[in-house]
Structures are given as structure tokens and as C-alpha cells.
């Protein structure tokens, strides 16, 4: 018998979410770059960033749908849970952790810095896997908060660990690759956990810095070294997209495909 090897993700399926990720990232950057240029360091800019973060969460859900469904459909009922979850992350990051970051950095005391960094690190490794767990519930038509809670509770108890482990591994890979080129794509800023967290919450798309750098370089004039650097950034961005889309494929198998399969029950003979 010949053994048949199946790839986890066919290129045709992979190209759809990748295409949406590139397009939505491009639109995100256009609004962000021109908004920053016109608004400057004003309160209106912060409102724009918050709005973009909420919109990007919905866009990320659409990318997930395109990876999980043959004919993706965005239900209006799914928008409220997505916005609420993203709003909680924004409030934690901007409303609580950001002021603490300023205070703790000024005090420079290791016994305050260490617990703070640990809290930020926990949010980094938990925020998106839990968000994706909620997205799979929404994709299966469970849009009320009670339905989402029940469905997520079962998945978190039954099969969250392998999803979480894979995400942590991918995150380490991203930080490692970014460190080789000055941490431009994840906006990791070294080992500052808060900077990584804020980057994931507000700029969580792998094409962001490539497009931002391209816009800045185009204004200064293109040289061979800049073009080579942009090609490198684009290549790393594409690696991120491929890895993330395969990660979404694994989530589809664990939380959507297998989750909908009914287990066979055997009746006892009398």
C-alpha cells in the first residue's frame, strides 16, 4: 500500500486568507500613515488608533473566516463580541498598563518591573489564542454571550494546550527573526513586554512595518540598499503570513472540523 501524505494547507486555500491579510493591512496602513501625518500627536490620533484597532479585529476575524470557510459570511451578530473583546484589550493596554509602564520605568526598581513584565507577557501569550477560540465559536454560529461562554469553556478545557503551545512557539520565532533585522515587523522593541503587547493590540498585522517603511523610503528616495532592505522585510512578512495561515488551519481542524464531528455511541445489547 502506498502511503499518502497530505499537506496541512493547500496553496489554493492558503492564498485566500493571505490575500485578504495583505489587502486589509494595506488599507490599515494608508489610514494610519495619512492620519498620523494630518493629526500629529493629538488626542484625535489616539481615537484614530483605537478605531483602527477595533476595525482591524473585525478584519482579522474575516481573514480567519476565509481560512475556515469555503464561502465566508460575516454575521452582524458576531461584531459585538469582537468589539467587546478588543475593547477590553485596549482598555487593559492603554488605560491601565500604559500609565503603569511610565511610572514603573521612572522608578527603575526590579521588584516592580519584573511582576509588571510578567503580567504583560501573560497577556501576550494568552490574548490572541483566547480571541481565536472565541472566533471559532462565532464561526460556528454561536453569537450570544451565553453560547460563546459555553462553547469556549469546553474548548479551553479540552484542547487549548496544543493551540497555546503552537502560538507561543510561533511568537518566539517571530521575535527571533525580528531581532535579526532590528525588530521592525513585530515592533518588539527588544525585551520590553509592554511594547510587544501594545504592538500586538494596535498593530497586529505582519505587513504593517513593511508598508510603513516603504512609504517613508519612497519619500526620501530609493537607493539599492533601501530596496534590498524592503525586499528582506517583505520576505519576512510573507513568512509570517504563511506560518499564521497554517496555524489557522490547525485551529480549524482542532476547534471547527473535529469539534463538529459527532462521537459514535454504542448501544448495549439487552
LINZI-V172078 format. One record per backbone hydrogen bond with DSSP energy under -0.5 kcal/mol. CO is the residue of the C=O (numbers start at 1). NH is the residue of the N-H. If there is no record, write none. Layout:
[[CO:NH] [CO:NH]]
This chain:
[[3:5] [4:6] [5:7] [10:14] [11:15] [12:16] [13:17] [14:18] [15:19] [16:20] [17:21] [18:22] [19:23] [20:24] [21:25] [22:26] [23:27] [24:28] [25:29] [26:30] [27:31] [28:32] [29:33] [30:34] [31:35] [32:36] [33:37] [34:38] [35:39] [36:40] [40:42] [42:45] [42:46] [43:47] [44:48] [45:49] [46:50] [47:51] [48:52] [49:53] [50:54] [51:55] [52:56] [53:57] [54:58] [55:59] [56:60] [57:61] [58:62] [59:63] [60:64] [61:65] [62:66] [63:67] [64:67] [64:68] [65:69] [73:75] [75:78] [76:79] [76:80] [77:81] [78:82] [79:83] [80:84] [81:85] [82:86] [83:87] [84:88] [85:89] [86:90] [87:91] [88:92] [89:93] [90:94] [90:95] [91:95] [91:96] [92:96] [92:97] [93:98] [96:100] [97:101] [98:102] [99:103] [100:104] [101:105] [102:106] [103:107] [104:108] [104:109] [109:112] [109:113] [110:114] [112:116] [113:117] [114:118] [115:119] [116:120] [117:121] [118:122] [119:123] [120:124] [121:125] [122:126] [123:127] [124:128] [126:130] [127:131] [128:132] [129:133] [130:134] [131:135] [132:136] [133:137] [134:138] [135:139] [136:140] [137:142] [138:141] [141:143] [144:148] [145:149] [146:150] [147:151] [148:152] [149:153] [150:154] [151:155] [152:156] [153:157] [154:158] [155:159] [156:160] [159:163] [160:164] [161:165] [162:166] [163:167] [164:168] [165:169] [166:170] [167:171] [168:172] [169:173] [170:174] [171:175] [172:176] [173:177] [174:178] [175:179] [176:180] [177:180] [177:181] [178:181] [178:183] [179:182] [183:189] [189:192] [191:193] [192:196] [193:197] [194:198] [195:199] [196:200] [197:201] [198:202] [199:203] [203:205] [205:208] [207:211] [208:212] [209:213] [210:214] [211:215] [212:216] [213:217] [214:218] [215:219] [216:220] [217:221] [223:227] [224:228] [225:229] [226:230] [227:231] [228:232] [229:233] [230:234] [231:235] [232:236] [233:237] [234:238] [235:239] [236:240] [237:241] [238:242] [239:243] [240:244] [241:245] [242:246] [243:247] [244:248] [245:249] [246:250] [247:251] [248:252] [249:253] [250:254] [251:255] [251:256] [252:256] [252:257] [253:258] [256:260] [257:260] [257:261] [258:261] [265:267]]
